């Protein structure tokens, strides 16, 4: 069975044509976007050099809790795989970081982190990252059996607040609807027309998309 990247949910929320291209890598090849590659490098460095050490510092003491597991998905060659009804392809879930922690009082939690350059206000307005984080949380819960909490951390200096917390997977009902729509979209006979005015300047499919502006 072939697979889909979890970021197809971001694509779907931003532009249906982009999601269609992502779903068919055998037909459509993305271009390189240096700004996006630099953003990914900054995110990896932030997780490795700051987030993991800071979490160890905060949690590994008697008064706060204990870190039981760290998985840096930017370094480890592992992923969670999800199958969804009516979706012919598996979805590959690779959050930036997953940490399972034992908090004070014996509370066990799986913390799921995603890091990006987009400021939190834009994420809340466009809601294009939130479904993917929910998907990550579901995959972590199904694999580890530990209640998850999701966090989006913005590296934008203008972001206020600098991070966003999703404390439960109660939003999975809306997530199911998005997955159903993605399933219908990728089986469409032709590239669907974007709704509204998509942002094309940083799209990896600008050079081949007939809707690009």
C-alpha positions as CSV (number, residue, x, y, z in Angstrom):
1,X,0.0,0.0,0.0
2,X,1.4,3.4,-0.9
3,X,1.3,6.2,1.6
4,X,0.4,9.9,2.0
5,X,2.3,12.5,4.1
6,X,0.2,13.9,6.9
7,X,0.9,17.4,5.5
8,X,-1.7,16.7,2.9
9,X,-4.2,17.9,5.5
10,X,-2.4,21.3,5.5
11,X,-2.6,21.3,1.7
12,X,-6.3,20.5,1.7
13,X,-7.0,23.3,4.2
14,X,-5.1,25.8,2.1
15,X,-5.7,24.6,-1.5
16,X,-7.5,21.6,-2.9
17,X,-5.4,21.5,-6.0
18,X,-2.2,21.4,-3.9
19,X,-3.7,18.4,-2.0
20,X,-4.5,16.6,-5.2
21,X,-0.9,17.1,-6.5
22,X,0.5,15.8,-3.1
23,X,-1.7,12.7,-3.3
24,X,-0.3,11.8,-6.7
25,X,3.6,12.0,-6.5
26,X,3.9,9.6,-9.4
27,X,2.3,12.2,-11.7
28,X,3.3,15.5,-10.2
29,X,6.8,16.5,-9.0
30,X,7.2,19.4,-6.5
31,X,9.8,22.1,-7.0
32,X,12.4,23.1,-4.4
33,X,11.5,26.1,-2.3
34,X,14.7,27.3,-0.4
35,X,12.7,29.3,2.1
36,X,10.7,26.2,3.1
37,X,13.9,24.1,3.4
38,X,15.5,26.8,5.6
39,X,12.4,26.7,7.8
40,X,12.7,23.0,8.2
41,X,16.3,23.3,9.2
42,X,15.5,25.9,11.8
43,X,12.8,23.7,13.2
44,X,15.1,20.7,13.5
45,X,17.8,22.8,15.2
46,X,15.2,24.2,17.6
47,X,14.0,20.8,18.6
48,X,17.5,19.3,19.0
49,X,19.3,22.3,20.6
50,X,16.6,23.9,22.7
51,X,13.3,22.0,23.1
52,X,14.7,18.6,24.1
53,X,17.3,20.0,26.6
54,X,14.8,22.4,28.1
55,X,12.2,19.7,28.6
56,X,14.7,17.5,30.3
57,X,15.7,20.3,32.6
58,X,12.1,21.1,33.5
59,X,10.8,17.6,33.9
60,X,13.6,15.5,35.3
61,X,13.3,16.6,38.9
62,X,11.4,15.3,41.9
63,X,8.9,18.2,42.0
64,X,7.8,18.3,38.4
65,X,8.0,14.8,36.8
66,X,10.0,12.5,34.7
67,X,10.6,12.1,31.0
68,X,10.1,8.4,30.0
69,X,10.6,8.7,26.2
70,X,11.8,11.2,23.6
71,X,11.4,10.6,19.9
72,X,12.9,13.3,17.6
73,X,11.3,12.4,14.3
74,X,13.7,14.7,12.5
75,X,16.6,12.4,13.5
76,X,14.9,9.0,14.0
77,X,13.9,7.0,10.9
78,X,10.5,6.0,12.3
79,X,6.9,7.1,11.8
80,X,3.4,6.3,12.8
81,X,1.1,4.9,10.1
82,X,-2.6,5.4,10.1
83,X,-5.2,3.7,7.9
84,X,-8.6,5.4,7.5
85,X,-11.8,3.9,6.0
86,X,-12.3,4.6,2.3
87,X,-8.8,6.0,2.1
88,X,-6.8,3.7,-0.1
89,X,-3.4,5.0,1.1
90,X,-1.9,5.0,4.6
91,X,-1.1,8.3,6.1
92,X,2.5,8.8,7.4
93,X,2.6,10.8,10.7
94,X,6.0,12.3,11.7
95,X,5.6,15.1,14.2
96,X,8.7,17.0,15.1
97,X,8.9,15.5,18.6
98,X,7.0,13.1,20.8
99,X,7.7,12.9,24.5
100,X,6.0,10.7,27.0
101,X,6.2,12.1,30.5
102,X,5.2,11.1,34.0
103,X,3.9,14.2,35.8
104,X,3.7,14.8,39.5
105,X,0.9,12.7,41.0
106,X,1.4,9.9,38.6
107,X,-0.3,11.5,35.6
108,X,1.0,10.0,32.3
109,X,0.9,12.1,29.1
110,X,2.2,12.0,25.6
111,X,3.3,15.5,24.4
112,X,3.2,16.0,20.7
113,X,5.2,18.9,19.2
114,X,5.2,20.6,15.8
115,X,7.4,23.5,15.1
116,X,7.1,26.0,12.3
117,X,7.7,29.6,11.1
118,X,4.0,30.5,10.7
119,X,2.8,32.6,13.6
120,X,0.0,31.3,15.9
121,X,-2.5,33.9,14.8
122,X,-2.3,32.8,11.2
123,X,-2.6,29.1,12.2
124,X,-5.8,29.9,14.2
125,X,-7.2,31.9,11.3
126,X,-6.4,29.5,8.5
127,X,-6.6,26.4,10.7
128,X,-4.3,24.6,8.3
129,X,-1.9,23.0,10.9
130,X,-4.4,22.1,13.6
131,X,-6.0,19.1,11.8
132,X,-2.5,17.6,11.2
133,X,-1.6,18.0,14.8
134,X,-4.9,16.3,15.8
135,X,-3.9,13.5,13.4
136,X,-0.5,13.2,15.1
137,X,-2.2,13.0,18.5
138,X,-4.6,10.3,17.4
139,X,-1.7,8.2,16.0
140,X,0.3,8.6,19.2
141,X,-2.6,7.6,21.3
142,X,-3.3,4.5,19.1
143,X,0.3,3.4,19.3
144,X,1.3,4.2,22.9
145,X,-2.1,4.2,24.6
146,X,-1.3,7.4,26.4
147,X,-3.6,10.4,26.5
148,X,-1.9,13.1,24.3
149,X,-1.6,16.8,24.3
150,X,-0.5,18.7,21.2
151,X,1.6,21.8,20.8
152,X,2.4,24.0,17.9
153,X,5.5,26.2,18.6
154,X,6.0,29.2,16.3
155,X,9.6,30.4,15.6
156,X,8.3,33.7,14.2
157,X,9.5,36.5,16.4
158,X,6.2,38.3,15.8
159,X,4.0,35.5,16.9
160,X,1.8,36.3,19.9
161,X,1.3,34.0,21.6
162,X,4.4,32.0,20.7
163,X,2.7,28.6,21.0
164,X,-0.7,26.9,20.8
165,X,-1.8,24.0,23.0
166,X,-4.4,21.3,22.0
167,X,-5.3,19.5,25.2
168,X,-7.4,16.7,23.8
169,X,-8.4,14.8,20.7
170,X,-12.0,15.8,21.0
171,X,-11.7,17.6,17.7
172,X,-11.3,14.2,15.9
173,X,-14.9,14.4,14.8
174,X,-14.1,17.3,12.5
175,X,-10.9,15.5,11.6
176,X,-12.9,12.6,10.3
177,X,-14.8,14.9,8.0
178,X,-11.6,16.3,6.6
179,X,-10.2,12.8,6.0
180,X,-13.5,11.9,4.2
181,X,-13.1,14.9,1.9
182,X,-9.4,14.1,1.2
183,X,-10.4,10.6,0.3
184,X,-12.9,11.9,-2.3
185,X,-10.5,14.5,-3.5
186,X,-7.6,12.2,-4.3
187,X,-10.0,9.9,-6.4
188,X,-11.3,12.8,-8.4
189,X,-10.8,12.4,-12.2
190,X,-9.0,15.7,-12.6
191,X,-7.3,18.4,-10.5
192,X,-10.0,20.3,-8.5
193,X,-10.2,24.1,-8.7
194,X,-9.0,25.9,-5.6
195,X,-11.6,27.6,-3.4
196,X,-11.0,31.3,-3.1
197,X,-7.5,32.7,-3.7
198,X,-4.7,30.3,-2.7
199,X,-1.2,31.5,-1.8
200,X,0.9,30.4,-4.7
201,X,4.2,32.0,-4.1
202,X,5.5,29.4,-1.7
203,X,3.7,26.4,-3.2
204,X,5.9,23.6,-4.4
205,X,3.6,23.0,-7.4
206,X,3.4,26.5,-8.8
207,X,5.3,25.7,-11.9
208,X,2.9,22.9,-13.0
209,X,-0.4,24.2,-11.6
210,X,-2.8,25.6,-14.2
211,X,-4.5,27.6,-11.4
212,X,-1.3,29.3,-10.2
213,X,-1.4,33.1,-10.1
